Amino acid sequence: MRPAFCRTGDAEPGRSDEDEPMRRLLLILVGLLLVVVGLIWFLQGLGIMGGSPMSGITLWAVVGPIVGLVGLWLLWLGVRRARS
């Protein structure tokens, strides 16, 4: 008898189809969180959202959109997996 991680037909050894909904949900939640954090950092960097030591610092106006794009990419991966 073969162990579960050696079954034929598994795309990735050790992973079951039962874990797929949890992975999709995790990708979507982390993606949403990163989009929100990136937007906040962007607005703080531009000085639009005040009340933080990050306000008015150009670095956050650059880092924010990068973090937001990573979040959008993770969100897209999660939604794409949900549709397949």
Phi and psi in degrees as GROMACS dihedral restraints (atoms count N, CA, C in turn):
[ dihedral_restraints ]
;  ai    aj    ak    al  type     phi  dphi    fc
    3     4     5     6     1   -85.0    20    10
    4     5     6     7     1   144.5    20    10
    6     7     8     9     1   -66.4    20    10
    7     8     9    10     1   161.3    20    10
    9    10    11    12     1   -59.1    20    10
   10    11    12    13     1   -33.5    20    10
   12    13    14    15     1   -77.4    20    10
   13    14    15    16     1    -4.5    20    10
   15    16    17    18     1  -109.0    20    10
   16    17    18    19     1     9.4    20    10
   18    19    20    21     1   -61.4    20    10
   19    20    21    22     1   143.2    20    10
   21    22    23    24     1   -77.4    20    10
   22    23    24    25     1   147.6    20    10
   24    25    26    27     1    94.7    20    10
   25    26    27    28     1   -12.8    20    10
   27    28    29    30     1   -73.7    20    10
   28    29    30    31     1   131.8    20    10
   30    31    32    33     1   -68.3    20    10
   31    32    33    34     1   -40.5    20    10
   33    34    35    36     1  -131.2    20    10
   34    35    36    37     1   126.3    20    10
   36    37    38    39     1   -60.6    20    10
   37    38    39    40     1   137.6    20    10
   39    40    41    42     1    87.7    20    10
   40    41    42    43     1    -6.5    20    10
   42    43    44    45     1  -109.4    20    10
   43    44    45    46     1   137.1    20    10
   45    46    47    48     1  -109.6    20    10
   46    47    48    49     1   162.6    20    10
   48    49    50    51     1   -68.6    20    10
   49    50    51    52     1   -17.8    20    10
   51    52    53    54     1   -67.7    20    10
   52    53    54    55     1   -25.3    20    10
   54    55    56    57     1   -81.5    20    10
   55    56    57    58     1   -14.6    20    10
   57    58    59    60     1   -59.5    20    10
   58    59    60    61     1   -46.9    20    10
   60    61    62    63     1   -60.5    20    10
   61    62    63    64     1   -35.5    20    10
   63    64    65    66     1   -68.5    20    10
   64    65    66    67     1   -39.5    20    10
   66    67    68    69     1   -64.2    20    10
   67    68    69    70     1   -42.4    20    10
   69    70    71    72     1   -61.2    20    10
   70    71    72    73     1   -46.9    20    10
   72    73    74    75     1   -61.6    20    10
   73    74    75    76     1   -41.5    20    10
   75    76    77    78     1   -63.6    20    10
   76    77    78    79     1   -43.8    20    10
   78    79    80    81     1   -60.7    20    10
   79    80    81    82     1   -43.3    20    10
   81    82    83    84     1   -66.4    20    10
   82    83    84    85     1   -44.9    20    10
   84    85    86    87     1   -66.7    20    10
   85    86    87    88     1   -44.0    20    10
   87    88    89    90     1   -65.8    20    10
   88    89    90    91     1   -39.4    20    10
   90    91    92    93     1   -60.3    20    10
   91    92    93    94     1   -46.8    20    10
   93    94    95    96     1   -62.1    20    10
   94    95    96    97     1   -42.5    20    10
   96    97    98    99     1   -60.7    20    10
   97    98    99   100     1   -44.9    20    10
   99   100   101   102     1   -66.8    20    10
  100   101   102   103     1   -34.9    20    10
  102   103   104   105     1   -64.0    20    10
  103   104   105   106     1   -45.2    20    10
  105   106   107   108     1   -65.3    20    10
  106   107   108   109     1   -45.8    20    10
  108   109   110   111     1   -62.6    20    10
  109   110   111   112     1   -43.5    20    10
  111   112   113   114     1   -61.2    20    10
  112   113   114   115     1   -40.4    20    10
  114   115   116   117     1   -65.6    20    10
  115   116   117   118     1   -43.8    20    10
  117   118   119   120     1   -62.0    20    10
  118   119   120   121     1   -45.9    20    10
  120   121   122   123     1   -62.5    20    10
  121   122   123   124     1   -39.5    20    10
  123   124   125   126     1   -62.0    20    10
  124   125   126   127     1   -48.3    20    10
  126   127   128   129     1   -65.4    20    10
  127   128   129   130     1   -36.2    20    10
  129   130   131   132     1   -67.7    20    10
  130   131   132   133     1   -41.0    20    10
  132   133   134   135     1   -62.4    20    10
  133   134   135   136     1   -34.6    20    10
  135   136   137   138     1   -79.4    20    10
  136   137   138   139     1   -10.8    20    10
  138   139   140   141     1    85.1    20    10
  139   140   141   142     1     6.9    20    10
  141   142   143   144     1   -74.0    20    10
  142   143   144   145     1   -39.3    20    10
  144   145   146   147     1  -106.5    20    10
  145   146   147   148     1   111.1    20    10
  147   148   149   150     1   -96.3    20    10
  148   149   150   151     1  -169.1    20    10
  150   151   152   153     1    86.2    20    10
  151   152   153   154     1    21.1    20    10
  153   154   155   156     1  -144.4    20    10
  154   155   156   157     1   151.1    20    10
  156   157   158   159     1   -63.7    20    10
  157   158   159   160     1   -15.4    20    10
  159   160   161   162     1   -82.0    20    10
  160   161   162   163     1   -13.1    20    10
  162   163   164   165     1   -64.5    20    10
  163   164   165   166     1   130.1    20    10
  165   166   167   168     1    80.8    20    10
  166   167   168   169     1     4.0    20    10
  168   169   170   171     1   -94.1    20    10
  169   170   171   172     1   118.9    20    10
  171   172   173   174     1   -58.6    20    10
  172   173   174   175     1   -32.0    20    10
  174   175   176   177     1   -53.0    20    10
  175   176   177   178     1   -42.0    20    10
  177   178   179   180     1   -73.9    20    10
  178   179   180   181     1   -24.5    20    10
  180   181   182   183     1   -71.4    20    10
  181   182   183   184     1   -19.1    20    10
  183   184   185   186     1   -95.6    20    10
  184   185   186   187     1   -44.0    20    10
  186   187   188   189     1   -68.2    20    10
  187   188   189   190     1   -37.3    20    10
  189   190   191   192     1   -55.1    20    10
  190   191   192   193     1   -53.0    20    10
  192   193   194   195     1   -63.8    20    10
  193   194   195   196     1   -32.2    20    10
  195   196   197   198     1   -65.1    20    10
  196   197   198   199     1   -46.4    20    10
  198   199   200   201     1   -63.0    20    10
  199   200   201   202     1   -40.5    20    10
  201   202   203   204     1   -62.8    20    10
  202   203   204   205     1   -39.5    20    10
  204   205   206   207     1   -67.1    20    10
  205   206   207   208     1   -38.8    20    10
  207   208   209   210     1   -62.2    20    10
  208   209   210   211     1   -41.0    20    10
  210   211   212   213     1   -62.7    20    10
  211   212   213   214     1   -42.1    20    10
  213   214   215   216     1   -63.0    20    10
  214   215   216   217     1   -39.1    20    10
  216   217   218   219     1   -63.8    20    10
  217   218   219   220     1   -44.7    20    10
  219   220   221   222     1   -64.8    20    10
  220   221   222   223     1   -40.2    20    10
  222   223   224   225     1   -61.4    20    10
  223   224   225   226     1   -44.5    20    10
  225   226   227   228     1   -61.4    20    10
  226   227   228   229     1   -42.9    20    10
  228   229   230   231     1   -60.9    20    10
  229   230   231   232     1   -43.8    20    10
  231   232   233   234     1   -64.4    20    10
  232   233   234   235     1   -42.7    20    10
  234   235   236   237     1   -69.9    20    10
  235   236   237   238     1   -38.8    20    10
  237   238   239   240     1   -63.7    20    10
  238   239   240   241     1   -40.7    20    10
  240   241   242   243     1   -65.8    20    10
  241   242   243   244     1   -32.6    20    10
  243   244   245   246     1   -68.8    20    10
  244   245   246   247     1   -31.9    20    10
  246   247   248   249     1   -80.6    20    10
  247   248   249   250     1   -23.0    20    10
